[in-house]
């Protein structure tokens, strides 16, 4: 069944902003490289999530520069930044704020005093260190871009971006994030150890000189315009259907794949498809392109999907992870017509050349000189 979808139309002003975003992307990466050595894939995924209007959960051991990354990005974009250290005794009001007794004109009234969540960039450091009640205080903010205190709703500044960190190794004294909380994150990004060369360069930079200064590239108004244009990036119907097919293939009830049925407890929700589409659009926009392609969908499929696929005890017994499931689906889910793997195309072209030589022999080389 074919569904006709209304496509957002890009205006001339949109194309100007899109070009500006493509140029800003290069400048942002250059400025970040002054402080962040290596971690190119992590930086790219964080930037993609931000311009897609989502949030990021970073998984990695301490000391890999996660805090430095978001703080530097906030400086470069000209946005406000707050860091919240999650601890077992942290209360929801410590995040959202609370009503305080104030005196105005000789009368005592309650006045709302906003917490550290009222900013553009929030670093939720070690979010799994705090109890579920406090974790839940972040959910409304991340989904609705507002907080509710004492029955009153307060809007958060826009843009609003949460980057949470979680130590995947040490589990003592932690509270596992439930599936509903994980689903609020557009991407889950794994931060690994740097390469030997990158680590050596990082040690030289951090132990031989003071922290490098970065320049502000954008401001709040420009960022808002860019975020608005990203959502209007073109995407063909077949590309959108491809993203939908990838997500539906993760659901045991919607697939004929025996491995998925046997090893997956719960697949991706419609929010997973939204993450694929928005992430693909943001990736295209950062490269200055006006259309998101299936290749963009595949490029962000791992950070967008793997935390939304819940495996069962059969998968644990066979040492199969959700990341293995995503890799399998990227290979097996049918791609749109004309979207062929680059390697397969090269192989086919080479075989075609070999067939032509076998049928007609090697091409004759004619000399221009007289015999």
C-alpha positions in Angstrom: 0.0 0.0 0.0 1.4 3.4 -1.0 0.7 6.4 1.2 1.1 9.8 -0.2 2.9 12.1 2.3 2.9 15.9 2.3 6.4 17.1 1.8 7.7 20.3 3.5 8.7 22.9 1.0 12.1 24.6 1.4 12.0 28.3 0.6 14.8 30.4 -0.7 15.5 31.6 2.8 15.6 28.0 4.0 18.3 27.2 1.4 20.4 30.2 2.6 20.1 28.9 6.2 20.9 25.4 5.0 24.1 26.6 3.4 25.0 28.5 6.5 24.4 25.4 8.6 26.7 23.3 6.3 29.5 25.9 6.7 28.9 26.2 10.5 29.2 22.5 10.8 32.7 22.6 9.5 33.6 25.5 11.8 32.1 23.8 14.8 34.1 20.7 14.2 37.3 22.8 13.8 36.7 24.6 17.1 35.8 21.4 19.0 39.1 19.9 17.7 41.0 22.5 19.8 39.8 20.7 22.9 38.5 17.3 21.9 41.2 15.0 20.5 39.8 12.2 18.4 36.2 10.8 19.1 35.1 12.0 15.7 32.2 9.6 15.5 31.0 10.6 19.0 31.2 14.3 18.1 29.3 13.8 14.9 26.5 11.8 16.5 26.1 14.4 19.3 25.9 17.2 16.8 23.4 15.2 14.7 21.2 14.6 17.8 21.3 18.3 18.8 20.3 19.6 15.4 17.6 16.9 15.1 16.1 18.4 18.3 16.7 15.3 20.5 18.7 14.3 23.5 21.8 12.0 23.9 22.8 9.4 26.4 26.6 8.8 26.5 27.9 5.5 27.7 31.5 5.4 28.7 33.9 5.2 31.6 34.9 8.4 33.4 37.7 10.6 32.0 36.9 10.4 28.3 36.0 14.1 27.9 32.2 13.8 27.9 31.7 16.9 30.2 34.2 18.9 28.1 32.4 18.0 24.9 29.0 19.5 25.9 30.5 22.5 27.7 32.7 23.4 24.7 29.7 22.9 22.3 27.6 25.3 24.4 30.3 27.9 24.2 30.7 27.5 20.4 26.9 27.8 19.8 26.6 30.7 22.2 24.1 28.9 24.5 23.8 28.6 28.3 25.1 25.5 30.0 24.4 23.9 33.4 25.8 20.7 34.9 23.7 18.6 37.3 25.6 15.9 39.3 23.2 13.1 40.0 23.6 11.6 43.4 21.5 9.2 45.6 20.2 12.1 47.7 19.3 14.4 44.8 15.6 15.5 44.9 13.3 16.4 42.0 13.1 20.0 43.2 16.9 20.2 43.0 16.5 19.9 39.3 13.2 21.6 38.4 13.2 24.3 41.1 10.5 25.0 43.7 8.3 27.7 45.2 10.0 29.9 47.8 8.5 32.4 50.2 9.2 35.9 49.1 8.2 39.3 50.4 6.9 41.8 47.8 5.3 45.2 48.8 5.0 44.1 52.4 3.1 40.9 51.5 4.5 37.4 51.7 3.8 35.3 48.6 5.3 32.2 47.1 7.5 32.7 44.1 8.8 30.1 41.8 12.6 29.8 41.6 13.7 27.8 38.6 16.3 25.0 39.0 19.4 24.3 36.9 17.2 22.7 34.2 16.2 26.1 33.0 19.0 26.5 30.5 19.9 25.5 26.9 22.4 22.7 27.5 22.0 20.4 30.5 24.6 17.8 31.4 22.9 15.1 33.5 26.1 13.6 34.9 25.8 9.9 36.0 22.1 9.9 35.6 21.8 6.3 36.9 23.2 7.4 40.3 19.9 8.9 41.4 16.6 7.1 42.3 13.8 6.6 39.8 11.7 9.4 41.3 14.4 12.0 40.6 15.2 10.4 37.2 11.5 10.9 36.3 11.9 14.7 36.9 13.8 14.8 33.7 11.2 13.0 31.6 8.6 15.8 31.2 11.4 18.3 30.5 12.9 16.1 27.8 9.6 15.3 26.1 7.4 18.4 26.7 10.1 21.0 27.1 8.4 22.2 30.3 8.3 21.4 34.0 5.3 21.3 36.3 5.7 22.4 40.0 2.8 22.8 42.4 0.3 22.5 39.6 1.9 25.2 37.4 3.7 24.5 34.2 6.8 26.5 33.2 8.3 26.5 29.7 12.0 25.7 29.3 14.3 27.9 27.1 14.6 26.8 23.5 16.7 25.2 22.2 16.8 22.7 25.0 19.3 19.8 24.9 20.0 17.1 27.5 23.2 15.1 27.4 23.2 12.4 30.1 26.2 10.2 31.0 26.2 6.8 32.4 29.1 4.5 33.5 28.4 1.1 31.9 31.0 -0.7 34.0 30.3 0.1 37.6 26.8 -0.9 38.7 27.1 -0.8 42.5 24.8 1.9 44.0 23.1 2.7 40.7 19.6 2.6 39.4 19.0 1.1 36.0 17.2 3.5 33.6 13.8 2.0 32.6 12.9 1.5 29.0 10.5 4.5 29.1 13.4 6.7 30.2 15.8 5.3 27.6 13.2 5.9 24.9 13.3 9.6 25.6 16.9 9.8 24.3 17.1 10.2 20.5 20.6 8.6 20.5 22.6 6.4 22.8 26.3 6.9 22.0 29.1 4.6 23.2 32.3 6.5 24.0 35.3 4.2 23.8 38.9 4.7 24.7 40.9 6.9 22.3 43.5 5.4 20.0 47.1 5.5 21.1 47.9 8.4 18.8 44.9 10.4 19.9 45.6 9.7 23.6 49.2 10.8 23.2 48.1 14.1 21.6 45.5 14.6 24.3 48.0 14.1 27.0 50.3 16.6 25.4 47.5 19.2 25.0 46.2 18.8 28.6 49.5 18.6 30.5 51.7 21.0 28.6 49.4 24.0 28.2 46.3 25.6 29.5 42.9 24.7 28.1 42.5 26.0 24.5 39.9 28.8 24.0 37.1 28.3 21.5 35.3 30.9 19.4 31.6 31.4 19.3 30.3 30.5 15.9 26.5 30.9 16.3 23.9 32.4 18.6 20.5 31.4 20.0 18.5 33.0 17.2 20.6 31.4 14.4 20.4 28.0 16.1 16.6 28.2 16.3 16.4 29.0 12.6 18.6 26.0 11.8 16.6 23.7 13.9 13.5 24.7 12.2 15.0 24.2 8.7 16.2 20.7 9.6 12.6 19.5 10.1 11.8 20.6 6.6 14.6 18.7 4.9 13.2 16.7 2.0 12.7 12.9 2.4 11.3 10.7 -0.3 8.4 8.4 0.4 10.5 5.3 -0.2 13.2 6.5 2.2 10.6 7.1 4.9 9.1 3.6 4.3 12.6 2.2 4.5 13.0 3.7 8.0 9.7 2.3 9.0 10.6 -1.1 7.7 13.8 -1.1 9.8 11.9 -0.4 13.0 9.0 -2.8 12.3 11.6 -5.5 11.7 12.7 -5.1 15.3 9.3 -6.1 16.6 8.7 -9.9 17.1 5.0 -9.6 16.3 5.7 -7.9 12.9 8.5 -10.0 11.5 9.0 -13.5 10.2 12.6 -13.6 11.2 13.0 -16.5 13.7 16.0 -14.9 15.4 14.1 -11.7 16.1 11.2 -13.7 17.4 13.4 -15.8 19.6 15.7 -13.2 21.0 13.9 -9.9 21.1 11.5 -9.1 24.0 10.4 -5.7 22.7 11.2 -3.8 19.5 11.3 -0.1 18.6 8.2 2.1 19.1 7.0 4.8 16.7 9.4 7.1 18.5 12.3 5.0 17.1 11.1 5.7 13.6 10.9 9.4 14.4 14.5 9.2 15.6 15.6 7.6 12.4 13.8 10.2 10.2 14.9 13.2 12.2 18.5 12.0 12.6 18.7 11.3 8.9 17.4 14.8 8.1 19.9 16.4 10.6 22.8 14.5 9.1 21.8 15.7 5.6 21.4 19.3 6.8 24.8 19.3 8.5 26.4 18.3 5.2 24.4 21.1 3.4 22.1 18.8 1.6 18.4 19.4 1.1 17.4 15.7 1.0 17.9 12.8 3.5 18.7 9.5 1.8 18.6 5.9 2.9 22.3 6.1 3.5 21.7 8.8 6.1 19.2 6.5 7.8 21.7 3.7 8.0 24.4 6.0 9.2 22.4 6.9 12.4 20.6 3.6 12.8 22.9 2.2 15.5 22.7 5.1 18.0 19.0 5.6 17.2 17.9 1.9 17.6 20.1 -0.2 19.8 18.9 1.1 23.1 15.3 0.7 22.0 15.6 -3.1 21.3 15.2 -5.1 24.5 16.7 -8.6 24.2 15.6 -11.6 26.3 17.4 -14.4 28.2 17.8 -16.4 24.9 19.9 -13.6 23.5 21.9 -13.3 26.7 22.6 -17.1 26.6 23.8 -16.9 23.0 25.8 -13.6 23.7 23.7 -11.7 21.2 23.3 -8.0 21.9 20.9 -5.4 20.6 23.7 -3.9 18.5 24.1 -7.3 16.8 20.3 -7.2 16.0 20.7 -3.7 14.4 23.7 -4.9 12.3 21.7 -7.9 11.1 18.7 -5.8 10.1 20.8 -3.3 8.2 22.1 -6.1 6.1 18.8 -7.9 5.5 16.0 -5.3 5.4 15.2 -4.6 1.7 16.5 -1.3 0.5 14.7 1.2 -1.8 15.2 0.8 -5.5 18.4 2.4 -6.7 19.9 2.4 -3.2 22.6 -0.3 -3.6 25.7 -0.8 -1.5 28.6 1.1 -3.0 30.9 -2.0 -2.7 28.4 -4.2 -4.6 28.2 -1.6 -7.3 32.0 -1.6 -7.7 32.1 -5.4 -7.7 29.4 -5.5 -10.4 31.2 -3.0 -12.6 34.5 -4.9 -12.3 32.8 -8.1 -13.2 31.2 -6.4 -16.2 34.6 -5.3 -17.4 36.0 -8.8 -17.0 33.0 -10.2 -19.0 33.6 -7.7 -21.8 37.3 -8.7 -21.9 36.4 -12.4 -22.0 33.9 -11.9 -24.8 35.8 -9.5 -27.0 39.4 -9.6 -25.8 41.6 -6.8 -24.5 40.9 -3.4 -26.1 43.2 -2.7 -29.0 45.7 0.2 -28.7 46.2 2.0 -32.0 49.4 4.0 -32.6 49.2 7.3 -34.3 52.6 6.9 -36.0 53.0 5.4 -39.4 53.8 1.7 -39.5 
